[in-house]
């Protein structure tokens, strides 16, 4: 059942012990959104398999407390900024809701209720919920939401007009200067192992040209999403990076705006390809991922083939 912002808040008032659950390797958008809801309504923040480097820095700076790999007995779970069950590492969902901004969301199908908006970040949706409920937005909450919007829009490269309005409103409410948030975000050092993953992804790249578009696939052991972004930054129009962990193949995809306009929708691609390999996938048009079963190279080839077909249909 899809609700609006006021109905979503009113439904949550029926529960006392709420867990705001973030996806594995939680980013600032997930953590900041969960924190804002927890501050306004009460409850506990849960993080599946840790936070990423930037979210960890924000948690330390703002003293955000969360439970790692929660296993407690909660009355209700609000899944935040998460589109597929695979992102929750098998967390047992019973009675739950979803608040999310991804273009596809299989988690919403079995939820008690959900709130989905076509926004650049979940933080923007949460801000609207807080405004509808008349909740005071304190400085820490505003900082967390600002961090989520800025990072999820890639420092506004993928921002909508709503994103800019939300940032301006949060700055006006809290008195936070933009450079305060940027200084914190830019102070996070890049991990050496991440830089090595970028280099290996480039070294192992398989490049295919379709008309004037460049499709790249590669594989690494970790940092797949960041590695895919790095391939796009050095020339790929769309990049797929795979990694196999235990029996699960994880594929991350990133695409330039121009190739999205030419017919590439990575959220749909990941959803369709993952279904063929007994997995789940989804995300945004320009940034998405999947968990699937099989051979890394075979799955990457399927992603490349899908992208190729999507482009040629528009030629």
N, C-alpha and C positions, 0 to 999 in steps of 0.2 A: 504494500500500500504506500503510494507516494504522497508525502505531506508537504505543506509549505512551511516556512520558517516558524510561524506562530504555533501551528499544530505540532511540529516536531518538538518544540520546547515544552508544550503542554503535556504531550505524551510522556516525556521524561520525568515529569513531576510525579508520576505514578510509581516511580521506583526509588528505593533508598540507597541501595548498595550497587552503584554503577561502576563498571570498568570501561574506560575509554581506551580502546585497544588500537595500537599503531602497528603497521606492517613491519616485517623484518627490515633491518638496516634502516630504521626510521629516519626520515629526512626532516628538515626544519618545518615544512608545511604540516606533516603529520603530527610531530611533537607539539608545535605551537598551537595547532587547532585543538588537540586533545587538552592541552594545558588551559586554554581559554575556556573550554566547556567545563572543565573540572573546577576552575576558579568561580565560574558563574553558578553552577548547579550543585557542585560537590561530587565526590567520588574518588576514584583511583585511576591513575594513568598506567597502562600496561604496555610494554614494548616487547615485541617478538624478536629475539635474537639480536638485541642491541640497536644502538643509534649509529648513524654515519658520523663522520668526523665533525662536520659543521653542526649537526644537531647536538652532539656531545658537548661541543664548545658552548653552545647556547644554553644547554641544561646547566652547565657549570656556572656560567655567568649569571643566570637568572635564578639559580637555586631551584630548579625544577626537579622534583622528586618523582621517580617512576619505579614500577616493579618490573624487573627483567624476567621474561618468560613466565608470566603470571599463571598460577594454578589454583588460586583461591576460589571460594564459593561466592560468586557474585549474583545478585538478583537479575542483573541485566547487563548486556554488553553493547556498547556503541562502537562499531568498527569505523575508524577514522581514516579517510584518505586512502582507501584500499578497494581495489576493484575485483580481485580474484581470491579464492580460498588458498591458492598456492602461496600467496604472500604472507599467510598466517602460520605456515609451518605445521599444519595439522591441529591448530588450536580448536578444541571442541566447541562449536557454536551451537547453542540451543535457542534461547530467547535473545534476540539481538536486533539492532537497528544499524543502518549504514548512513553515513554522511560523507559524500564523495563528489569529486568533480571530473573524474575520468569519463571519456566518451563512451566506454563500455563498462558494465559492472555486473558480472554474473552473481556477485554476492547479494545483490538486492533482491534476487528472485525469491529466496526463502526467508527473507527478513520479516520481522513483525511490521516494520515500517521503515521508510527510507526518505532521505532528502538528497536530491541530486540537482545540481545546476551546472550549466555549461559555462563554467568560470575557469580562469587561468590557475586558480589554486583553491584548495579547500578552505584556507584561511579567510577568503573573501565571503564564502558561504557562512562560516561561523560568525563573522562580523555581523552579517545580516540577522542571524539568530539572536545575538546579544542585543542588537538594537531593538528587535521586536519584543524581547522580554524586558527591556528597560534596565538591563544589567549595567552597573558601573564598569567602565573599562579602565583598569588601573594601568600604571606604567609598565609593569612586567608583562601583563597581558598584551598590551599594545606592541611592545617590543617583540614578543613571540610571534604575533600575527604578522607584523611587518617583515620579520625574517622569513616567514613562510611564503609570503607573497613575492618578495624580492628573489629568493632562491628558485622558487618554482617557475617564475617567469624568465629565468636566466638573466637576471639584472634588467628586466623589462624588454628583452628581445622578443619574447612571446606574449607580452602583456596586451590586454584589451583596455578599452577606455575605462571599464569598471575597475580594473586593477589600479589605475592611476587615481581614480576617485577614492577607492578604499584606502590607499596609502596616504593620500592627502587628509582624509578624515581622521585616520589613526594618529597622524602627526599633530593635527589640530587639537584632538582630544587630549593627547598625552604630553605634548610639548617636546616630544622626541625629535631630534634633528636627523635628517636622512644620513648624514655622514657618521653619526653614532653607530647606526646599524651596519653600514658598509665597513667601518673600521673593524668591527668585531668579525664580520664575515670574512674579510680579507686577511685577518690575522691568523687564520687556520692554515698551518703549513701543509704542503702537499706531501703525502706519504711517498717514501722512496720506492716501496713496492708498487705503488700506483704508477709512478713514472716508468718503472720497468715494464709493467703491464701495457702501457701505451706503446712503448717501443716494440714489444713483442707482437702486439696486435698489428702494428704497421709492417713489421718484418714478415708476418705470416699472411698478409692480405692477399686475397684473390679478387682481382679487379675485372669487372665486366662493363663494357660501354654499350649503352642502348641509345642510339641517336646521339644527342649531346649530353646525356645523363650518365653518371658514373655510379654503379652499384658495387659496394665492397663488402666482402665477408671475411671474417677472421675468427680466431679462437684464442682464449687466454684461460688462466686458472682462476682469476678473480678480477674484480673491478670491471665487469663486462659493460655496464652502462656507461661508465666514465670512458672506457676504451672506445666504445662506439662513438661517443661524442667527440673524442680526440680525432678519430678518422674523418668525421664530417668537417672538423675544423681545419684539416690539412688538405681537403679537396673532394672527399666523397659527397655525393648528393644524398645517398642513403647508405647506411652501414648496419650490418648485422654481426654481432659478436657472440659466440657461443662458449659455454664452459660446461664441463660435465663434473658433477659432484655426486659421488656415490652412484645411484642409478638414475639420477635426474639430470636432464640437459636443460640448462638455462640459457635463453637467448635474449639479448637486448638489442633493440633497434632504435636508430636515431635518423631523422630526415630533415633536410633543409625545407624551409617554407615553400620555395619555388617548386620542388618536386611534389610536395603535398598538393599544390595547385594543379600539378600535371596528372594527378590521379592516385598518388600513394596515400593510403590511410593505414598507418602502422597498427593502430588499435584493432581494426578489422582484420588485417593480415595476421596478427598474432593470435587472435581469437580463432580464425579459420584454420591456420596451420596447426596450432596446438591440438585442436579437436581431432586431427588426423593422426596424431602421435600420442593419444591418450593423456593429454595434458590440459592445461588452462592457460589462457593468455588474455591480454588486454592492455589498456593504457590510453594514451593520447594519439592523435593523428601523427604527430611528429616524434613521439617518444613512447615506446611500449616494450613489453617483454612477455615471455612465456616460460613455463615449466613444462617439459614434455619427456617422453620416454623414447629411447632409440639411440641412433648414432649421430654424433654432433655434425659431421659433414653432410649427412643425408638431410637433416633438418635445416641446416644452413642453406643447402641447395634448394630446398623447397621454398624457403623465404625469398631467395634470389629469384627463383622462377615466378613466384607470385608477383614480386615487384616488377619484373620484366613484363609480365602480361598486363599488369595494371597500366604501365607506361605505354605499351604498344597499342592498347585500346584507344588511347587518346591521340595517337599520332595520325 
